[in-house]
C-alpha cells in the first residue's frame, strides 16, 4: 500500500516549508538537492530528522520539500514541523507521541522589531552622565 501525506505546511520565523511524505526508501529531496547538500551543519540535519527518528522511519519514507524564506535555522525548524505534521496525517496513532515531544507545536518566537532611539530592538546607546 502506497502511503502519501499530501502537501503539508510547516512554519518557523519567516520560513515556510511545503512537505510531502511518500512511502519509499529514505530518499530526501529539498529544493531539488539532497539533505547533506542543502543543510551543511550536522545539527540542522539532526533537527530535521527528529520526527523520523522517533518513529524509526528514516528508511520507510521518501521526503519531498520546498522551502522559502528565512535563514537555514528557521528553514530547518519549519521542515521539522512539516515532517511531524505529515507523519501525524499518515499515522494518527503516532500523533500523541509527537505532541508529547513538542514536534507538533509551532515555535511562536519571532524577531522583535527595532525601536527608534535604539541601536537594535533593545540595545541602546551608551549612557553618559557627564
N, C-alpha and C positions, 0 to 999 in steps of 0.2 A: 504494500500500500504506500503510495506516494503522499507524504505529508508536506503541506505548504502553509506557511503562516499568512500569506498575502503581504501587502505592504504595511509596515508598522512604523510609527514615528517615535523617535527619542530626541529629547532636547536637553541642553545644558548651556548656560551662559548665552552666547549668541549663536551657538552651533545647532544645526538641525540634521538628524540622520534618518534617512529612509532605509529601513532594513527589511530583507526578505529571507526567511529561513526555509530551506527545502531539504528533505531527507536526502542524504548523499554520503560522500566520503570524507568530508572535512575541508573542502576547498573554500578559501576565503577570497572574495573579490571586493575591494574597497576603491571606488572611483577608478575601476579598471586596473588596479595594482594589487599586489599581494599585501598581506598584513605586515610582514617584515619590511617591505619596501616603503609602505605608507607611514607606518609608525616605527621610527628608528629606535626609540627608547624602550627598553625592556619593561619598565614599569607601566608604560601606557598599554603595551601588549598584554600585560598581566591583568590590568583593569578591564580590558575588553573581554578577555577570556573567562572572567569570573563566573558569569551566569552559565556558560557551557561546562566549566569545571564542576560546578555544583551538581549538575545532572549527569556528569560523565558523558557529555555529548560532543566532545571535540571531534570525533570521527563519525558521528551519526548524521550531522547536518552540514549542508553547504550553505555558506553565507554570502549574500549579495547586498552591498550597501552603497548608498550615495550620500556623501556628507558635504554640507555647505556651511560657510561662516565660521567665525571664531578662530581660536588657535588650536593646537594639537591636543592640549589637555581637555578643553571643552568638547572637542570632537570625540575624544575617547570616552568621556562621560556620557555624551549623547548616544554613542554607539552601544555602550553597555546597557543603557536604559532601553534602547530599541531591541536589542537581543533578548533581554529579560522579558519584555512585553510580548515578543514573538514566541518565545518558549511557553509563556503562560497561555497564549492563544492556541497553540498546538496541543498542549497538555495541561488542562485546567487543574489536575491533581497536584502539580508542582507549584502552583500559584502561591500556596501558603508558605512553603519553604523559601521561595523567592521574596515574599513580602517580609518574612521574619529577618532575612539577611539585609533588608533595606534596598534591594535591587529594583523594586518596582516603584520607588519613591523618587520623584524628580527633585534634583538638588535646586532649591529655590535661590541660592546665593547669586547675586548679580553684582556687577561693578558699580560702586557708588559714584554719583556724579560729582564733578568738580564744582566747588563753591567759589564765588568771587571773593577776592581778598586773600585767597589761599593758593599755595603752590599746587596742591593736589586736592583730593577730597577732604582730607583733614589736616594735612601738613600745612603749617603756617610759616610766615617769615620769622626770623629770629627776633625776639623781644629785646628792645634796648631801653633801659631805664634812664640813662644819661647820654 
